[in-house]
């Protein structure tokens, strides 16, 4: 059962409540390098990023936010650690949300100054807890587990609430998949604030996608998660593609062309793998709810892919193109790719 969380506004983008799950990423550029940062944001924005985060390491980074904001169309989140003054500066320069860990901002008076600024500018805040930032009292009480993660995060939330901040997003990230799932499941039981889900330090692309797919997919299928980031040690555009695929796999994004293909077996006598890759790459940019099949053989291809809008299956020296399980035409193997793409273009432009 899907749990309804509080809906909050982040720069005109709704997170939580009945809003769709929003995709986030984070720039790898130095924020004060405005040209490079804006360029990366625009690339991510065009790929489907809905909220972008930048690091604020110094006053130059904080001041750059104003100029960056004028050149992008998606909400900008300022990520700050160890300095309440930088958090205030980032807010005053126009960020749409600030990401802080009150435990490392400084004294309670520093947290209060940040909270006062958040309220004055009517923006949201994300409180992030991860396995590397659990406070000693919770480590001593629980060890490095889901209870320590959740209580550490909720303590920070309570401190912000004390000073009148209520538009809060919470995250409790770990690099361990089972711990990530346990922590977010427990947190969901204890709060109605929207949750930003993710696996931290997930690694390079292949393992990061597997870890994130397992953890985030599990959470989303159980109604947990209002916004997400797939952390990958690589070009951040890969984070967007991975996030979109996870949302599609769990049924939360239906405006895409779904390409299904069989793994092939000894019955396959043509290069269906190569065609499946070409078709998948070709339709990536389209936001149309269609289903396309590339099947290895005619023995069960049209039958297994009966629900597909268009499909192809191969035999010894020919292929059949079919619609909704009914054979449309038989073509030679040499003409199969060209003919299939003609049919794909027809339904894409219909």
C-alpha positions in Angstrom: 0.0 0.0 0.0 1.4 3.4 -1.0 1.8 5.7 1.9 0.9 9.4 1.3 3.6 11.8 2.5 3.5 15.5 3.0 3.7 17.4 -0.3 6.2 20.2 -0.4 7.3 22.7 -3.1 10.9 22.8 -4.3 11.3 25.7 -6.8 7.9 25.1 -8.3 8.3 21.3 -8.4 6.1 19.2 -6.1 7.7 16.4 -4.1 5.6 14.0 -1.9 1.9 13.6 -1.6 0.4 12.5 -4.9 3.2 14.0 -7.0 5.3 11.7 -9.2 8.7 10.5 -8.0 11.3 13.1 -9.0 14.7 12.3 -10.5 17.7 14.1 -9.1 21.4 14.3 -9.8 24.4 16.3 -8.6 26.9 18.3 -10.5 30.6 17.2 -10.6 31.8 20.7 -11.5 33.1 23.4 -9.2 30.0 25.5 -8.6 31.8 28.8 -8.9 32.7 27.8 -12.5 29.3 29.0 -13.7 29.8 28.1 -17.4 30.8 24.5 -16.7 28.1 24.1 -14.0 25.3 25.5 -16.2 26.4 23.4 -19.1 26.3 20.3 -17.1 22.9 21.2 -15.6 21.4 21.9 -19.0 22.6 18.5 -20.3 21.1 16.7 -17.3 17.9 18.7 -17.6 17.5 17.7 -21.2 18.0 14.0 -20.2 15.2 14.1 -17.6 16.8 15.5 -14.4 14.1 17.3 -12.4 16.0 18.6 -9.5 19.8 19.3 -9.5 22.2 19.6 -6.5 25.5 21.5 -6.4 28.1 21.5 -3.7 28.9 24.8 -1.8 32.4 24.6 -0.5 33.1 28.4 -0.2 31.6 31.8 -0.6 32.4 31.9 -4.3 30.2 28.8 -4.8 27.4 30.3 -2.8 27.4 33.6 -4.8 27.5 31.7 -8.1 24.0 30.2 -7.3 22.3 33.5 -8.2 23.8 33.5 -11.7 23.3 29.8 -12.3 19.6 30.1 -11.3 19.0 32.6 -14.0 20.2 30.2 -16.7 18.5 26.9 -15.8 14.8 25.8 -15.5 14.9 23.1 -12.8 15.2 23.6 -9.0 18.6 24.0 -7.6 19.7 22.4 -4.3 22.7 23.7 -2.4 24.7 21.0 -0.6 26.4 22.3 2.5 28.5 20.8 5.3 30.4 22.3 8.2 29.2 25.9 7.8 26.0 27.5 8.8 27.2 30.8 7.2 27.6 29.1 3.8 24.1 27.7 4.1 22.7 31.1 4.8 24.6 32.6 1.9 23.4 29.9 -0.5 19.8 30.6 0.5 20.2 34.3 0.2 21.6 33.8 -3.3 18.5 32.0 -4.4 18.8 28.2 -4.0 15.5 26.4 -4.0 16.4 23.9 -1.3 19.3 23.4 1.0 20.8 20.0 1.9 22.3 20.0 5.4 23.2 17.7 8.2 22.5 19.8 11.4 24.9 17.6 13.3 27.9 19.1 11.4 26.7 22.6 10.7 27.9 23.8 14.1 26.3 24.8 17.3 22.6 25.0 17.9 22.7 28.7 17.4 24.2 28.1 13.9 21.3 25.7 13.1 18.9 28.3 14.3 20.4 30.9 12.0 20.0 28.5 9.1 16.5 27.6 10.1 15.5 31.3 10.4 16.9 31.9 6.9 15.0 28.9 5.5 11.7 30.2 6.9 12.3 33.7 5.7 12.9 32.6 2.2 10.2 29.9 2.3 12.3 27.1 0.9 12.7 23.4 1.7 15.5 21.6 3.4 16.8 18.0 3.1 18.2 16.4 6.2 20.6 13.7 5.2 21.9 11.0 7.4 24.3 8.3 6.2 26.4 5.6 7.8 29.4 7.9 7.9 27.6 10.6 9.8 25.7 8.7 12.5 26.2 10.5 15.9 28.2 8.8 18.6 25.2 8.4 20.9 23.3 6.3 18.4 26.4 4.3 17.4 26.9 3.4 21.0 23.3 2.6 21.5 22.6 0.6 18.4 25.8 0.1 16.3 25.8 0.9 12.6 22.3 -0.2 11.7 19.0 1.1 10.6 17.9 2.2 14.1 21.0 4.4 14.4 20.5 5.9 10.9 16.8 6.7 11.5 17.2 8.1 15.0 20.1 10.3 13.9 18.1 11.7 11.0 15.0 12.3 13.2 17.0 14.1 15.8 18.1 16.5 13.2 14.6 16.9 12.0 13.4 17.7 15.5 16.0 20.4 15.8 14.8 22.1 12.7 11.2 21.7 13.8 12.1 23.4 17.0 12.9 26.5 15.1 9.8 26.4 12.9 11.0 24.6 9.8 8.5 22.1 8.4 9.1 21.7 4.7 11.6 18.9 5.2 12.8 16.0 3.0 14.7 13.2 4.8 17.3 10.7 3.6 19.0 7.8 5.4 21.6 6.4 3.0 24.0 3.5 3.2 26.2 1.8 0.7 24.8 -1.6 1.9 21.7 -2.6 0.0 19.9 -4.5 2.8 20.6 -1.7 5.3 19.4 0.9 2.9 16.0 -0.9 2.5 15.7 -1.5 6.2 16.5 2.1 7.1 14.0 3.7 4.7 11.3 1.2 5.6 11.7 2.0 9.3 11.9 5.7 8.5 8.7 5.5 6.5 6.9 4.1 9.5 8.0 6.9 11.7 7.4 10.0 9.6 5.1 11.6 7.0 7.8 13.8 5.5 8.8 13.0 1.9 11.8 10.7 1.5 14.8 11.1 -0.8 15.9 7.6 -1.5 19.3 6.4 -2.7 22.3 4.1 -2.1 25.3 6.2 -1.2 28.8 5.4 -2.5 27.3 2.8 -4.8 30.4 2.5 -7.0 31.1 2.6 -10.7 28.3 2.1 -13.3 27.7 -1.6 -13.4 27.5 -2.3 -9.7 25.9 1.0 -8.9 23.0 0.3 -11.2 22.6 -3.2 -9.7 22.7 -1.9 -6.1 20.3 1.0 -6.9 18.0 -1.1 -8.9 17.6 -3.7 -6.1 17.3 -1.2 -3.2 15.3 1.6 -4.9 13.1 -0.9 -6.8 12.3 -2.7 -3.6 11.4 0.6 -1.8 9.3 2.0 -4.7 7.3 -1.2 -5.1 6.4 -0.8 -1.4 5.3 2.8 -1.9 8.4 4.3 -0.3 10.2 7.1 -1.9 9.3 10.6 -3.3 12.5 11.6 -5.0 15.6 9.6 -5.9 19.2 9.7 -7.0 21.1 6.8 -8.5 24.7 7.5 -7.4 27.2 6.5 -10.0 31.0 7.1 -10.1 30.8 8.3 -13.7 29.3 11.0 -15.9 26.1 12.1 -14.0 24.0 11.8 -17.1 24.2 8.0 -16.5 22.4 8.6 -13.2 19.4 10.1 -15.0 19.2 7.2 -17.5 19.4 4.6 -14.7 16.8 6.4 -12.6 14.4 6.6 -15.5 14.8 2.9 -16.1 14.2 2.0 -12.5 11.0 4.1 -12.5 9.9 2.3 -15.7 10.7 -1.1 -14.3 8.5 -0.6 -11.3 5.6 0.9 -13.3 5.9 4.5 -12.1 6.7 5.8 -15.6 4.6 4.6 -18.5 5.4 7.3 -21.1 8.2 5.4 -22.8 8.9 2.8 -25.5 9.4 -0.5 -23.8 11.7 -2.8 -25.8 11.5 -6.5 -24.9 13.9 -9.1 -26.3 14.6 -12.7 -25.5 18.1 -13.8 -24.4 18.3 -16.1 -27.4 19.1 -19.8 -27.5 20.3 -22.4 -29.9 17.2 -21.9 -32.1 18.3 -18.3 -33.0 19.9 -18.2 -36.4 20.3 -14.4 -36.9 21.8 -11.5 -35.0 18.8 -10.5 -33.0 21.0 -9.2 -30.2 22.5 -6.5 -32.4 19.1 -5.4 -33.6 17.7 -5.3 -30.1 20.5 -2.9 -29.0 19.9 -0.6 -32.0 16.2 -0.5 -31.5 16.6 0.3 -27.7 19.1 3.1 -28.5 16.8 4.5 -31.2 13.6 4.7 -29.2 15.3 6.1 -26.0 14.4 9.7 -26.8 10.7 9.0 -27.4 8.1 9.5 -24.6 5.3 7.4 -26.1 3.7 4.3 -24.3 4.6 1.6 -26.8 6.0 -1.9 -26.6 8.4 -3.3 -29.2 9.7 -6.9 -29.4 12.9 -8.3 -30.9 12.7 -12.0 -30.6 15.2 -14.6 -31.5 13.0 -17.2 -33.3 9.6 -17.7 -34.8 8.8 -20.7 -32.6 7.4 -18.6 -29.8 8.3 -15.0 -30.7 5.0 -13.7 -31.9 3.2 -15.7 -29.2 5.3 -14.5 -26.3 5.2 -10.9 -27.6 1.5 -10.9 -28.4 0.9 -7.7 -26.5 3.5 -5.8 -28.4 2.6 -3.0 -30.8 5.3 -4.2 -33.3 7.8 -7.0 -33.2 10.2 -9.1 -35.2 11.3 -12.7 -34.9 13.8 -14.6 -37.0 14.0 -18.0 -38.7 16.7 -19.8 -40.7 17.0 -17.3 -43.5 14.1 -14.9 -43.0 12.3 -12.8 -40.4 8.7 -12.1 -39.6 7.4 -8.7 -38.5 4.2 -8.9 -36.5 1.7 -6.6 -34.7 -0.1 -7.8 -31.6 0.9 -11.3 -32.4 -0.4 -11.3 -35.9 2.2 -11.7 -38.7 2.3 -8.5 -40.8 5.0 -9.5 -43.3 7.8 -11.9 -44.0 11.2 -10.4 -45.0 14.6 -11.6 -45.9 17.2 -11.5 -43.2 19.2 -9.0 -45.2 16.2 -6.6 -45.3 14.9 -7.3 -41.8 16.5 -4.3 -40.1 15.5 -1.7 -42.7 11.9 -3.0 -42.9 11.5 -3.2 -39.1 12.7 0.3 -38.6 10.2 1.5 -41.2 7.4 -0.1 -39.2 8.8 1.3 -36.0 8.8 4.8 -37.5 5.2 4.4 -38.6 3.9 3.7 -35.1 6.2 6.3 -33.5 4.8 9.0 -35.8 1.2 7.8 -35.8 
